[in-house]
Amino acid sequence: DDYIKEKELANQPKPIGKKELIILLDLVTKHICKINCKDGSHGTGFFCYVPIGWGNFLTALLTNNHVLNLNDIQPGQTINVTIDNDDKEFSIDNNRKTYTNESFDVTIIEIKEEDGIDEKSFFYLDKQIFEENVSEIFKNCQIYLLHYPKGEDAEISPGVIKNITEDEEKKTIQHLCVTSGGSSGSPIIN
């Protein structure tokens, strides 16, 4: 029991400083969205540049497959999101690129200029996390989860990365941020 308590104390996040808080609040209001699912549930998504070739990027909404799956991104469907209390709808048609993968639990939906998302709202994905042997670099790293827990107001949950496991097909990141229903699809920021 003492060992477990000691490990838990060692993995507690540091307090958020004023400068960090200002940056995180800006990220929460511009870069993430609440996804309003048709069944009444909620998830979180974030806007990012997805690399699709040498120097080329797709502006996209990224979330989990269990938030928006293949049935949700078929032509004729509409995705409803809330960005900083502003509701937006994205109609899925044959001209909008979409990708989903149940095994990797990811869904990507192209965001077009006419969708009215400010170009400053898109994250660049950190390529470091895709490199080999990242476990030791990021283990115990201070992180923040930007999310809409329970489909309510956006929150910033501090934590640390507990473990990163890698196999031939994927990497799994275990973190100690507080989550709840609606947190799925959230970005982790370090």
GIZI-V573450 format. One record per residue. N is the residue number from 1. SS is DSSP state (H for helix, E for strand, C for the rest). PHI is phi in radians with two decimals (999 if undefined). PSI is psi in degrees with one decimal (* if undefined). Layout:
BEGIN
N_SS_PHI_PSI + N_SS_PHI_PSI
END
This chain:
BEGIN
1_C_999_-42.7 + 2_H_-1.11_-39.3 + 3_H_-1.09_-43.9 + 4_H_-1.11_-44.7 + 5_H_-1.06_-41.1 + 6_H_-1.10_-43.6 + 7_H_-1.12_-40.6 + 8_H_-1.11_-41.6 + 9_H_-1.14_-38.2 + 10_H_-1.16_-26.1 + 11_C_-1.70_12.2 + 12_C_-1.34_140.0 + 13_C_-1.22_156.7 + 14_C_-1.34_156.0 + 15_C_-1.08_152.0 + 16_C_-1.47_125.8 + 17_C_-1.39_166.2 + 18_H_-1.04_-45.7 + 19_H_-1.09_-45.1 + 20_H_-1.09_-41.3 + 21_H_-1.09_-42.2 + 22_H_-1.07_-44.4 + 23_H_-1.12_-45.9 + 24_H_-1.13_-39.2 + 25_H_-1.11_-38.3 + 26_H_-1.10_-42.5 + 27_H_-1.10_-42.1 + 28_H_-1.11_-39.6 + 29_H_-1.42_-20.7 + 30_H_-2.00_-27.0 + 31_C_-1.87_-16.6 + 32_E_-2.06_160.6 + 33_E_-2.47_153.9 + 34_E_-1.55_129.5 + 35_E_-1.70_121.9 + 36_E_-1.70_102.6 + 37_C_-1.37_154.0 + 38_C_-1.10_-26.0 + 39_C_-1.49_5.5 + 40_C_1.63_-8.4 + 41_C_-1.44_175.1 + 42_E_-2.38_158.3 + 43_E_-2.55_-177.4 + 44_E_-2.10_148.5 + 45_E_-2.41_166.0 + 46_E_-2.48_154.5 + 47_E_-1.65_132.4 + 48_E_-2.65_164.1 + 49_E_-1.60_119.0 + 50_E_-1.75_119.4 + 51_E_-1.12_128.0 + 52_E_-2.15_9.9 + 53_E_2.86_176.1 + 54_C_-1.00_106.5 + 55_C_1.33_1.6 + 56_E_-1.88_140.9 + 57_E_-2.30_151.1 + 58_E_-1.86_125.6 + 59_E_-1.34_126.7 + 60_E_-2.58_159.0 + 61_E_-1.73_126.9 + 62_E_-2.02_134.2 + 63_E_-2.66_-170.1 + 64_C_-1.58_151.1 + 65_C_-1.10_-31.8 + 66_C_-1.37_-5.5 + 67_C_-1.59_-53.4 + 68_C_-2.22_115.4 + 69_C_-1.90_-170.7 + 70_H_-0.96_-39.7 + 71_H_-1.11_-31.3 + 72_H_-1.37_-20.9 + 73_H_-1.98_21.8 + 74_C_-1.35_150.5 + 75_C_-0.93_137.1 + 76_C_1.74_-16.7 + 77_C_-1.48_158.8 + 78_E_-2.19_134.7 + 79_E_-1.79_127.0 + 80_E_-1.91_124.3 + 81_E_-2.27_158.8 + 82_E_-2.13_124.0 + 83_E_-2.06_111.4 + 84_C_0.83_52.9 + 85_C_1.20_12.3 + 86_E_-1.92_117.1 + 87_E_-1.42_136.6 + 88_E_-2.37_151.5 + 89_E_-2.18_138.0 + 90_E_-2.03_118.4 + 91_E_-1.48_131.9 + 92_C_-1.54_124.4 + 93_C_-2.34_-180.0 + 94_C_-1.19_-16.0 + 95_C_-1.61_-6.1 + 96_C_-1.70_124.3 + 97_C_-1.28_135.9 + 98_E_-2.41_154.1 + 99_E_-2.62_137.5 + 100_E_-2.53_148.7 + 101_E_-2.54_114.2 + 102_C_-1.16_-38.8 + 103_C_-1.09_-41.8 + 104_C_-1.61_-2.8 + 105_C_0.96_50.5 + 106_E_-2.35_143.4 + 107_E_-2.34_134.9 + 108_E_-2.18_129.5 + 109_E_-2.20_124.7 + 110_E_-1.08_136.8 + 111_C_-1.87_126.7 + 112_C_-1.78_162.4 + 113_H_-0.97_-40.5 + 114_H_-1.20_-10.1 + 115_H_-1.29_-14.3 + 116_C_1.29_27.9 + 117_C_-1.63_124.3 + 118_C_-1.02_135.5 + 119_H_-1.08_-20.0 + 120_H_-1.34_-4.1 + 121_H_-1.47_-5.8 + 122_C_-1.71_127.3 + 123_E_-1.35_150.8 + 124_E_-1.65_127.8 + 125_C_-1.19_138.7 + 126_C_-1.34_113.9 + 127_H_-1.20_-21.2 + 128_H_-0.98_-38.0 + 129_H_-1.16_-20.2 + 130_H_-1.57_-8.6 + 131_C_-1.34_164.6 + 132_C_-1.33_157.5 + 133_C_0.99_43.2 + 134_C_-1.51_-9.4 + 135_H_-0.94_-48.7 + 136_H_-1.28_-28.8 + 137_H_-1.18_-44.1 + 138_H_-1.75_-12.5 + 139_C_-1.05_133.6 + 140_C_1.15_15.6 + 141_C_-1.25_136.7 + 142_E_-1.17_130.3 + 143_E_-2.37_166.7 + 144_E_-2.35_135.2 + 145_E_-1.80_123.7 + 146_E_-1.79_116.6 + 147_E_-2.73_171.5 + 148_C_-2.00_76.3 + 149_H_-1.10_135.4 + 150_H_1.03_17.5 + 151_H_1.25_15.3 + 152_C_-1.67_-148.0 + 153_C_-1.14_152.5 + 154_C_-1.12_143.8 + 155_E_-2.37_159.5 + 156_E_-2.00_117.7 + 157_E_-1.95_112.6 + 158_E_-1.34_156.6 + 159_E_-3.07_-166.5 + 160_E_-2.37_158.3 + 161_E_-1.41_123.2 + 162_E_-1.48_-42.4 + 163_E_-2.81_148.7 + 164_E_-2.22_122.0 + 165_E_-1.95_145.1 + 166_E_-2.26_138.8 + 167_C_-2.33_-170.8 + 168_C_-1.11_-26.8 + 169_C_-1.79_-32.0 + 170_C_-2.77_167.2 + 171_E_-1.93_141.7 + 172_E_-2.09_126.4 + 173_E_-1.86_122.6 + 174_E_-1.81_127.9 + 175_E_-2.24_167.1 + 176_C_-1.97_36.3 + 177_C_-1.53_146.8 + 178_C_-1.31_127.8 + 179_C_-2.28_166.6 + 180_C_-2.73_-179.2 + 181_C_-0.95_134.3 + 182_C_1.77_-15.4 + 183_C_-1.41_-19.4 + 184_C_-1.01_134.9 + 185_C_1.68_1.9 + 186_C_-1.32_146.9 + 187_E_-1.39_151.1 + 188_E_-1.88_125.3 + 189_E_-1.97_136.5 + 190_C_-2.02_*
END
